[in-house]
Amino acid sequence: MDFYSGGSLFVHLRMEKRFSKQRACFYAAELVLSLAHLHSMLSMYRDLKLENILVDSKGHIAITYFGLSKEER
């Protein structure tokens, strides 16, 4: 498992209270692309919450905790 030094998106939002429009759009775009990729692989992610979205040292996000994920057949 990779190390994400930025912590979770939950922690960032709690510390900053709100994100700028530009930053929120950036995170939303990366999240949509991530979920679209999972969908294209017939995988369903079922535990989407801020605590399960990690931020790396460059500010990009990664979805974690696939314990509740389901593969469609």
MOFEN-V324412 format. One record per residue. N is the residue number from 1. RES is the residue in three letters. PHI is phi in whole degrees, -180 to 180 (NA if undefined). NEAR is the number of other ideal C-beta (glycine too) atoms within 10 Angstrom. Layout:
n->N res->RES phi->PHI near->NEAR
n->N res->RES phi->PHI near->NEAR
This chain:
n->1 res->MET phi->NA near->4
n->2 res->ASP phi->-76 near->7
n->3 res->PHE phi->-97 near->7
n->4 res->TYR phi->-116 near->16
n->5 res->SER phi->-71 near->9
n->6 res->GLY phi->-80 near->16
n->7 res->GLY phi->80 near->11
n->8 res->SER phi->-90 near->18
n->9 res->LEU phi->-64 near->19
n->10 res->PHE phi->-59 near->14
n->11 res->VAL phi->-65 near->14
n->12 res->HIS phi->-61 near->17
n->13 res->LEU phi->-68 near->14
n->14 res->ARG phi->-66 near->10
n->15 res->MET phi->-72 near->8
n->16 res->GLU phi->-96 near->10
n->17 res->LYS phi->71 near->6
n->18 res->ARG phi->-156 near->8
n->19 res->PHE phi->-97 near->15
n->20 res->SER phi->-65 near->9
n->21 res->LYS phi->-60 near->8
n->22 res->GLN phi->-63 near->8
n->23 res->ARG phi->-68 near->13
n->24 res->ALA phi->-62 near->12
n->25 res->CYS phi->-65 near->11
n->26 res->PHE phi->-62 near->15
n->27 res->TYR phi->-64 near->20
n->28 res->ALA phi->-62 near->12
n->29 res->ALA phi->-63 near->11
n->30 res->GLU phi->-65 near->16
n->31 res->LEU phi->-67 near->15
n->32 res->VAL phi->-62 near->10
n->33 res->LEU phi->-63 near->11
n->34 res->SER phi->-64 near->16
n->35 res->LEU phi->-68 near->15
n->36 res->ALA phi->-64 near->10
n->37 res->HIS phi->-64 near->11
n->38 res->LEU phi->-61 near->16
n->39 res->HIS phi->-62 near->12
n->40 res->SER phi->-65 near->8
n->41 res->MET phi->-95 near->10
n->42 res->LEU phi->60 near->10
n->43 res->SER phi->-115 near->14
n->44 res->MET phi->-111 near->13
n->45 res->TYR phi->-93 near->16
n->46 res->ARG phi->-119 near->9
n->47 res->ASP phi->-136 near->13
n->48 res->LEU phi->-79 near->13
n->49 res->LYS phi->-156 near->10
n->50 res->LEU phi->-58 near->13
n->51 res->GLU phi->-66 near->12
n->52 res->ASN phi->-99 near->18
n->53 res->ILE phi->-115 near->21
n->54 res->LEU phi->-101 near->21
n->55 res->VAL phi->-115 near->18
n->56 res->ASP phi->-87 near->13
n->57 res->SER phi->-67 near->9
n->58 res->LYS phi->-98 near->7
n->59 res->GLY phi->95 near->12
n->60 res->HIS phi->-87 near->13
n->61 res->ILE phi->-103 near->21
n->62 res->ALA phi->-143 near->14
n->63 res->ILE phi->-85 near->18
n->64 res->THR phi->-125 near->15
n->65 res->TYR phi->59 near->14
n->66 res->PHE phi->-102 near->13
n->67 res->GLY phi->-61 near->8
n->68 res->LEU phi->-100 near->11
n->69 res->SER phi->-69 near->13
n->70 res->LYS phi->-135 near->11
n->71 res->GLU phi->-95 near->9
n->72 res->GLU phi->-82 near->8
n->73 res->ARG phi->-121 near->4
